[in-house]
Amino acid sequence: MNKLTYNHLDIDIYSEKLDNGLEIYVIPKDSVNNIYATFSTKFGAVNNEFTPIGEDEMIRVPDGVAHFLEHQVFNQKDGRDPLNFFTSNGASGNANTSYYKTTYLFTGTDKFEENLEYLLDFVQEPYFTDQSVNKEKGIIEQEINMYLDNPYNQSYELLNSNVFHNHPIKNNVIGSVKSIKSITKEDLYNCYNTFYHPSNMFVVVTGNVDPEATIKLIKDNQSKKTFAEPTEIELKKYDEPDEVKKEFETLEMNISLPKVLMGFKFNMHDFNLEEQVLRWYLSLLANIKFSTTSLFFENLKKDNITTEEIGYTLLCTDDHALFILDNETNYPDDFIDRVKDEIKKIDIDEQEFNRKKKSFLSSIIYMTDDIYSLNQNVMSNIVNDGFVRTDIYDEILKLNFKEFNDFISKLDFDNLATVVVKPKETSD
């Protein structure tokens, strides 16, 4: 068992990598009563072209298969519903799928050891049948239809598809009705056997736990199971242009106020910066120029262009970053023009830069008091970086104004895709 420490934050992380490749991370917090446990695989919506373990040729599985597989893992041979098991044991269970990972989890104070053992067991005992797969298609089709009526989801998915030409991040995580109808039991087993091997998975436990006892429980559990030898997973590499695929599109939906999304696409290799540093600098830019405390936002309010907070999202692939601003406004054209004007004359004061950097440091300190944020931070580190960033406080301290300005000067805001969602016109 290894012990790491978050510098300046008085937080210890106990970790171990098992013989089967499974990575374990435990962060004890005696000051809380609750426990949060996650069991994740580095398999998400973008991983739809790969070479299955034991085979030589690359295959393409239908869009949405990672999310479909997440649902099917809950299908147990003994008929037991894992969510009901956790509820009966005083815990709350769930799962989620993103672009780059799938996570199964529970949180609660009672019967932790029993719940953790069960979490490991039900995820590692796949049972897919033609009947269960066909039944799931109807359930997920209903879920897709609900998403189709959601302006938030539809606008972001349209923007992604207009930004990216080839990279699968342009596709909906949940897939389409057409794609999920083509999913087979064999697709699920191909994905499961390739991506759900312990060497591609990790456990993170945060809260009021004994790290030594927790790691021992997981080791004992895994020692009773047999797995194939770990092998490196071969994923498809994508040739993605720097330019956006489509610059502008409008969408009509049942909303009362128009919504604007502006997505700026950057080539990350233009900056000679580590991805995490690039993320921080883009976040600083968004906070300084477009937050509710910015002069830009104050002027928009004064001119009655918007009263709504400007949202900010960042998506990254291996080669590109997508910097998204969104807002609800009765004057979408004016909002778009004002943003375009603002980014032409980015002039940031060093005092404001240092003030926002301090707020970043404060958020890191706050994170240490929240077992869910701590867990999420470790998961993000493992998926994005392959290690836990225990020097995160020092890394933020090292962010400097000169490097930030140099980074800003290299941003090419011309690669822009815009989506405007307008209220549906009603006939009299």
Stockholm file with secondary structure:
# STOCKHOLM 1.0

chainA/1-428         MNKLTYNHLDIDIYSEKLDNGLEIYVIPKDSVNNIYATFSTKFGAVNNEFTPIGEDEMIRVPDGVAHFLEHQVFNQKDGRDPLNFFTSNGASGNANTSYYKTTYLFTGTDKFEENLEYLLDFVQEPYFTDQSVNKEKGIIEQEINMYLDNPYNQSYELLNSNVFHNHPIKNNVIGSVKSIKSITKEDLYNCYNTFYHPSNMFVVVTGNVDPEATIKLIKDNQSKKTFAEPTEIELKKYDEPDEVKKEFETLEMNISLPKVLMGFKFNMHDFNLEEQVLRWYLSLLANIKFSTTSLFFENLKKDNITTEEIGYTLLCTDDHALFILDNETNYPDDFIDRVKDEIKKIDIDEQEFNRKKKSFLSSIIYMTDDIYSLNQNVMSNIVNDGFVRTDIYDEILKLNFKEFNDFISKLDFDNLATVVVKPKETSD
#=GR chainA/1-428 SS CEEEEETTTTEEEEEEECTTSCEEEEEECTTCSCEEEEEEESCCTTCCEEECTTCSSCEECCTTHHHHHHHHHTCCTTCCCHHHHHHHTTEEEEEEECSSCEEEEEEESSSHHHHHHHHHHHHTSCCCCHHHHHHHHHHHHHHHHHHHTCHHHHHHHHHHHHHCSSCGGGSCTTCCHHHHHTCCHHHHHHHHHHHSSGGGEEEEEEESCCHHHHHHHHHHHHHTSCCCCCCCCEECCCCCCSSCSCSEEEEEESCSSCEEEEEEEEEGGGSCCCHHHHHHHHHHHHHHHHSTTSHHHHHHHHTTSCCSCCEEEEEECSSEEEEEEEEECSCHHHHHHHHHHHHHTCCCCHHHHHHHHHHHHHHHHHHTTCHHHHHHHHHHHHHHTSSCCTTHHHHHHTCCHHHHHHHHHTCCTTSEEEEEEEECCCCC
#=GC SS_cons         CEEEEETTTTEEEEEEECTTSCEEEEEECTTCSCEEEEEEESCCTTCCEEECTTCSSCEECCTTHHHHHHHHHTCCTTCCCHHHHHHHTTEEEEEEECSSCEEEEEEESSSHHHHHHHHHHHHTSCCCCHHHHHHHHHHHHHHHHHHHTCHHHHHHHHHHHHHCSSCGGGSCTTCCHHHHHTCCHHHHHHHHHHHSSGGGEEEEEEESCCHHHHHHHHHHHHHTSCCCCCCCCEECCCCCCSSCSCSEEEEEESCSSCEEEEEEEEEGGGSCCCHHHHHHHHHHHHHHHHSTTSHHHHHHHHTTSCCSCCEEEEEECSSEEEEEEEEECSCHHHHHHHHHHHHHTCCCCHHHHHHHHHHHHHHHHHHTTCHHHHHHHHHHHHHHTSSCCTTHHHHHHTCCHHHHHHHHHTCCTTSEEEEEEEECCCCC
//
